[in-house]
Structure formats: structure tokens, C-alpha cells
Amino acid sequence: MYKSFDEIKAALSNGATSCVTLVENYLARIEEKKHLNVWNEVYADEAIAQAKKVDEKLKNGTAGRLAGMVVGLKDVIAFKDHGLQASSKILDKYISPFSATATDRLLDEDAIIIGRQSCDEFAMGSSNENSAFGVVKNNIDETRVPGGSSGASAVAVSDQHCLVSLGSDTGGSVRQPAAFTGTVGLKPTYSRISRWGLIAYASSFDTIGIISHNVPDAALVLEIIAGQDEQDATVSQQPVPAYSTTVDDQPKEKLKIAYIKETVESEHLNQEISQKTFDKINALKAEGHQVEGIEFPLLDYLLPTYYILTTAEASTNLERFDGVRYGYRTDQPKDLEALYKKSRSEGFGDEVKRRIMLGTFVLSASYYDAYFSKAQKVRRLIKETTEKILSEYDFILMPTTSTPSFKIGEYGENNLLELYLGDLYTVHASLAGLPAISIPNGEDKEGLTIGLQVMANRFEEEKMLAFSNYLSKL
């Protein structure tokens, strides 16, 4: 199996493989590892039919830039005439009437979509244990979680079910699973990729993200799916750089890099992750780069601000799922009110209901100013403080997670706070709307993978991708 798109293109070019053979190999792997519970639906016949068309295009010299790339979609990204459920019972049997802009742009360049992947329900979770389709297992250690909410998307890449996955990242949902599975997880600047066709969790945070084996593949996919879209009023109008042509560039001058001391030196950070992070910091210093520890005074406010704002947005976004127009509907309700209440209570899982109730609480008349309004003000302070740091430094470096992958079932109903605390390192970039990427940074003594996170200023993906590619080789 191939671990880079360059390898696939070379094999297609010299006749060592074909798109049909690639798809057949991936399908065999999916079947072999179906106990990992990665896929909500596999498009086997359709993917082979598409592969035949792409093979013909390759013969004719008319194939797109992604010919030979097999992609999986997280079950929150629309694909016309295919199921779309957000791994929730409330969207049972729902078929999407249109495709996400990102999906269409992949297809336009002859990517082959092989199926839709499980996730935490409505992308709410950090472990992929909250899916209506059951728990997803980490391929590296099947007793452990793959992270969330895009955990299945990360396992699909790590375990060779497809070359690339599109996930979504609201507070770390692409980066944390990447760290737990030894893959690359890219969250671009908010608005860099159109959200048209992405099921909303928290609309001012949600971004489509990319999971791949390496940085160059993520750069190429970003180049193709990013950019303006008349369907999405929030998408950026800024031109999209040719990320794939600059991703291999070496730094032209010595860089100035910051790391937040409270994150890397925290007693709550796993010691092996701390050591691996400092190993990279020392490797950068050995190359002549300036790496400095700084303080971030708003660190304690990151998680409360994130959870207040995202639950508030979720409570309004999920109002549309009512059991009336589409999806799951309860049997024989006694009246309209019972139809709404029972459909939602039966259709939504516990974690989703928990976040809807929290969000409804903070938006209520008595608490709106005390919680929601204050959180908005703190978010602005976080954004301004982070952008000020990035006006003085090229990048901010930190671990992606505070621990390696944890055991399935380790965080039950009585210690959910500890589970939420695991998002501390990833919500920072999400609150500030900045691009961030998790790259593999070795393993601990048990063979569990560790991630290193790079954060850059707004729309500096080109610079961040080239640096991350350079850093991954140090």
C-alpha cells in the first residue's frame, strides 16, 4: 500500500498499478479491518466504476490533478445522492440532495470517494465513542480510542483504508485524532475552505480539515478545495496560493518560534510528550532558529470560552432536527408536542443532548450576559493576544494533546471534565480562527503515537505547511 500521492502517481505512470487495483486493495483492507468500525457506508461498486473512468482518462491524458487519490468523507460532509447522518439516529436514512463544495472540488479533479466514515455524533466529542454506529477502535492499539470527533477518518488513513480523509475541526477534531493515529491533521484558517455542505455544529468555529500521511498531500488537497464559493457568505475571498509548489521549500532565513511555557512545562502534560516536544525545540535550536518560551495569560480561559460558545451555537444549529421533515421520527406520538420531544430525545445521543442543554442555558435571558456575552469578549481578547504573539514570532509550537490515546471507556459519565480538558491544546487555534496542523512526533514507550502542533497567523497556511514539512524531517 502507498503512503504518499507521489508514490501513487509514479506507480500509475509506470504501469505498476491502476486506479481499479488501488480501489480493490483499499476495499480488501476495509473488509479485513471492519471490526475497527470505521465506515458507516462503503461505496464499493461506485468507487470501482469511478476508478475505471479515471483509468481511461489517464490513458487519454485528460485526468485531473487528483487522479488516483482515494478519499473518505467524514459523515458530516455532504455527497449528493448518498447517505448523510452525522453518525446520529436523528438523521436515519437521510440522503443528501447536494454535495459539499469541497466534495465537488475533489471530484472535479478525479479523486475517488470510497465511503463515509463514522464520527462522534454531530462532531461532538474527543474519542469517537459517541457515534450511533458504535465505538471506533484505534488501529495502533484496539483497546484505545482514535480521538474525536474525526477519529474514524484518522484511522482510515493510518490503517490504509484510503489515502486521504476529509474531516471537520471545530476545536481540534482533526488534529487530536491525527496525534492519536500517527497522521497529519490540518485545520486551515476559519473561512479558508467553504462550509457549504458541512453539517453545522458551531458555525463560527467549524472548518473542513484534511487528514493525510504527510504534509505535501495535505497541501495539495487544501490547494484544490480552498477558495471562494458563492454558496457560502462566510468564505474568504482571498486568492489560494499554490501550496503544493512551495511545501518542500526550506526556510530561507532563520525563524523565530514561540512555545507557550505553561503548555510544554505543565505538570499535567505527559512526560514523554513533553520530552518529545523539547527534542524538536532543541533540534530547531541546533539548526540556528530562535525558539523562546513565552507566557499566555489567557490560558485558563480557553476551555470555558470554547465550551460556552460552541454549546450555544450547537443549541441553535440543532433546532432544525425535529422529526417532522426528514430523518428519525418517533412512533405514534399523541400530539405535535410529543412528536418533537420524543423524536429528539430518542434521536439524539446523550452527549449531543448534554451540549444542547448547556447551550440553551447560556443563551437564556437570565444568563446571556453573564456567560455568552462575556465569552464573546474573552474570545476577542484571545484572538488579539495570539495575533500579537504571531506578529513577533513566525509560529507557535505546542503539543497537540496532553496525553497519548486513552483506553476505550476510560472517561465515563462521572469524569467527563477530564475528557473535555484533553482539548486544551487544540481549542486555542479554533478560538482565534487561526490555521494549525498536527504532525507526527514519535511514539511513547508503549508504541502510542504523539503529535506536535504548529500554529500560524491568519491565511499563513503556505508558510505553515512548508515549515511543518521541514520540521517533520528534523
N, C-alpha and C positions, 0 to 999 in steps of 0.2 A: 504493500500500500504506500501511496505517496504522501509526503508531508509538506510539500510546497507546490504552488501552482506552476512555478518554473519547471519543476520536475515533470509535471503532467504535460505541459506544453511540449517539452523536449521529447517525451515518450510518444505523444500523438504525432509529432513531426517525423520521428524516425520509424514509425510503424510498430513500436514496441507494445502499444495498446490502442484501444479505440474508446470512444465515449460509451458505447454499449458495454464493453468489457468493464470499464470503470464502474458504471452503474450496477452491473451484475455483481461485481465484487463488493460494493457497498451494501447492496441488498442482502448478500450472503452474510456479511458481518452483522447487519441489523438483526437478521434471523437468529444467528448464533448467540447474540448478546441481548435477546429480547427480555431476559429476566431483569436487566437493568432498568426496564420500564421507561425508556427514553422517549418513545414515539407514541403520540396519540393517534396518528394515522400515517401510513406509508403509501406513497403514490407509485407503487411498483410498476404497473403496466404503463402508466403515463410517463414515468421517468425514462423507461426503456424506449418508448415511442419518440420522446423528445431527443434522446441520445442518438437515435438513428437519423433524425433530421439534422442534428448538429454534425454528425459524421459526414453527411452528404455535403453540408455547407463547407466543412473543412476541405473536402476533396475539390470543391468548386472555387475555393479561395474567397468565399463570401461570409465566413464565420465571424461572429462578434468577438470582442476582447475577452470575454469570459467563457469561451467555448472550452468545454472540458472541466469546468468548475461545477461540482455538485454541492448544492446548498440545502440546508434545512432551515425552516422558519419556526421560530417560537410561536406558540399558539395564541398570540395576541396580534399577529401581523396578517392582514387580510390577503387572500389569494382567491380571485374570482372563481365562483362555482365550486369552491372547496369548503370543508367544514372550518368553523372558527368558533372556539369555545372559551378561550382564556382559561382552559382547564377547570371549568366550572359547570356544575349541573344546571345553573340558571340559563345557560345558552345551549342546552341539549338540542342536538340535531340542527343547529343553526348553520345555514350555508351563506357565505359572504356573496353579496351581489356585485362586488367590485374588488379590485386589487389595490393594495397599498402602493403608493408611488415608488417606494423602494423595491417592492416586488416587481413591478413593471420594468423598472430600470435594469434589474438583474436579467429578466427575460429578454429584454431588448438586445442585450449583449450576449445572448445564447448560454446563460447559466442554466443548469438543470436543477429544478427543485424536486427533492426526493420525498419530502413529507413535512408534517407539522409536529413540533416537539412539545412535550409536557412542560409545565412551569408551576410555580406557586400560583394559586388561584388569583386571577386578575393581577398577576405580578406582585402580589403582596406576600413577601416572605423572604427569608435568607437561608433556606435549607432545601427547598423543593419537597417538603413533606406535606404541603398544604394543597396538593392537587386533588381534584375529584377523581382522577385516574390512578391515584395511589402514589406511594413514595418512590422517588427516583434514587437509584444507588450510584455511588461514586465508583467508577471503573478502576481506580487506583487501589481502593480498599472498599469492598462492597458492604462493609458494616458501617460505612460513614456516608455522610450527606455530600452531594456535589456542590452545595451552596445554592443560593437562590437570588432572584426568582428564575434566572435563566440557567439553572443547573443542568437540565436535560440538554440544552443547547451546547453547553460546555462539554458534557460527557460525549455527545455525538461527535464533536471534533476530536477530543482527546482519544477516544476509543475507535476512531477511524470509521465512523458511520457516514460521514460526509467530510468534505474538505473545509467548509466554512459554514457557520451558522449566523443568522441574524437574530439577535435578541433585543431586549429593551432594558434600559438602565434608568431607573428613577432615583435611586440612592446608592447604587453600587451593584445592581442586579446583573451586570455583565462582568464587572471587574472582580467581584468576590468569587463567583464560580470559576473564573479563569485562574485565580490564585489556587483554588482547591483542586484543579484538574491539570495544572501544568500547561495551560494555554495562554494565548494573548487575548486580552479583553479591552476593546477600545470604546470609550464613551466620548463622542465628539462634543464640541460646544453646543449648548442648547440652541436650537434653530438651524444648525448646520445641515441636518437631514430632515426632510419633510415628515411630519407626523400623520399625514393623510393615510388612513387605513391602519393606524395603530390604535388598538383599544385603549382608551384613556384610563389611567389610574390617577395621576396627579398632573394636570395638563401643563403647569408651569415648570415641571421637573422632567417629564418623560422625554427620553431620547431613544431612537433606534441605535443599537450598538452592534459591534462586529466581534465575533469570536473566531480565531484562526490559530494555526500552528506557529505563525511567525508574523513579524511586523510588516514586511513587504506585501503579503497577501491582504492584510487589513487595510493598508494604504491604497491598494488598487480598488478594493471594493468601495471604500469611502469615496474615492475619486468618482466612481460611477454612480453611486446612489445619492450623493450630496447635491445641494444646489436648490435654486428657487423652484417654486411649484405654485401654480395659480390656485390649486386646491387648498393650500394651507396659508392662511394670512399671517401666521407667526414665523414662517420660514425666512431665513436670511436671504437677502438679495445679493450678497457678496459673491464675486466670482469664485469658482472652485479651482484651487491650484492643481497642478499635475503631481499629486503626492507620489505616484509610483515612480516618477523620474528622478526624484530627489531623496527618496528614502534611504538610499545607500550612501549618501554624501557623508563624509567625515566632517567633524567640526572644523571650521576654517580658522577659528581662534579659540583661545582658552575660555571656558564657560564659567559663569558664576551661578552656583546652585545652592539653594537653601534646603535645610531639613528642619522640621519642627521638633525641637528638643523634647517637648512633652510627649510626643508620639513615639519617638525612637528610644527614648530613655525611660519610658514608663515601666513601673514595676508590674503593671498588668499585661505588658506585652510578653508573649512567649520568648524565652531567652534565645532559642535557636533562630527565630525570625529576627530578633534584634541583632544577633551576631551576623547573620547573612546580609542584613541591611548595612551594617557598618563595614562589612567586607567590600560591598560595592562603593560605599563612600570612600574607603581607603584606596580602592582601585582607581577611582576618579582623581583623587589627590595625587596618586602616583603618576598619572598622565598629565599632571600640571594644572588641572582645573581647580578653581577655588570653591570649596564646599564648606558652608558655615551653618552652625546650629542657630536657630532663631526661636523666639517665643511667639506664640499665637494666643493673645489674651482672651479670645472668644471661644476657645476650645470646648469649655464646659457647656456652651450654649448650642453647639452644633446639633446634637441629637434631639433635645427638646424642641428646637425650632423646626427641625425637619419633620418630626412626627406630628406636631401641631398642624403645620401647613399641609402636609400630604394627606393626613386623615380628613382634614376639612375639604380638600379638593376631591378626595375619593367619595365622600358622602354626597356631594352634588353630582359627580360624574356617574355614579351608580344608580341614581334615581330612575334612569331610563329603563332599567331592567325590572319589569313589573309583572311578568307572566301573562300579559294581555296580547301584545302584538307578535312576539316571537319567543322562541326558547321554551324553557320549562314552565308548565302551568299545573298547579295543584288539582287533584281530582275532586269534583263535586263540591265546590265551596258553597256555603249557604247564601252569601251575598257578595257584592263587589268588594267591600272592605276585607272580607275574609279571603277573597281571591288574591288581593295584593299581599296581605300579611302572610298567608300560608305559602304562597308561591315563593316569596322572598326568604322566609325562614327555612323552608325546605330546600330552596335552590342554592342559597349562599352557604359557604362553609364558615366555620367558627372564626377563623382569622379575619375574613372579609367582614363578617358581621361586627366583630370587635372594632375594626377600624372605622366602619360606617358610624357606629355609635359614638366613638370618640370624636370623630369629625363633626357629627351633628351637635354634640355637646359644646365643642369650642366655637361653633358658629351660632349657638343660641343667643337670644337677645341679652341675657344676663351675663354672658361670658365672652361675647365677641371682642370687646375692647380689652378685657383682661388677658385673653390668650391670643386670638387670631391677629388682632391689630398689632400687638406688641411683637409677635413672632415675625410679622412682615417687616417691622422696623429693624429687628435684630438681623434678619436675612440681608437687609441692605448694608448694615454695618459689616457683616461677614464678607459680603461681596467686595465692598470698598477696601476693607483691610487686606484681603487676599490680593486684589488687583494692585494695591500699593506695593506689597511684597514683590509681586511679579513685574513691577516696573523697575525694581532694583536688582532682581535676580532673573536668570533665564528660565529656571524651573524650580518647582518644589518637589522634593523627593520624600517618600514615606512608605512604610509597609502597606500592602493592600489590606491585610487583615491582622488582627491581634493574635490569632491562634491558627494552627493548621485546621484542616477539616475535622469536624467533631462527629461523634457517634450518632447514628440514627436514633431518635427518641431521647437524646441526652437532655434536650430542653423541652420539658413538658409545660402544662398549664401553670405550674407553680413557680417556674423560673423563666418566664418569657422576657423579663427585663434583661437578663444576661444575653439572651439571643439578640435583642434589639441593640445592646451595647456593641455587638460584633460589627455593626455598621459604622462605627465611629470614624474609621479612616476613609471611608468612601463617600459619606454624605457631604463632606466638605466641598468637593468639586461640584456636586449636584446643587447645593445651596447657592453657590457662586455662579452657576451656569457655565463653568469652565471645562475645557477638554482635559481628560485624564485617561491614562492607559495602565493596565496591569501587565507586566511581563514576567515570565518565569524567573525565579531567583533561587534555584536549587531545591534541595529536599532536606527534611529533618532526619533524625536517626531512625525513624520508623518508615522512611520512604515516602512520607506525605509531602506534597509539593507546597512551595512557598512563593508568594507573589511580591513584586516590588512595583510601587505605583509612582508614575511621573505625572505631574500636573503642570499645565502651561496657561498662558493668558488667552483671552478670547480670540478665537479663529487662528491660533498659532499651531494648528494640527501639523502643518508641514514641518515646522521646526521640531515639534514634539516627536513626531514619527521618526525623523532622521536620528534624533538623539537617542530615542528608545532602542532603535535598531543597533546603533553604536554601543549603547550600554549593555544590551543583551549579549554582546560578544566579548565584553571585558572579563 
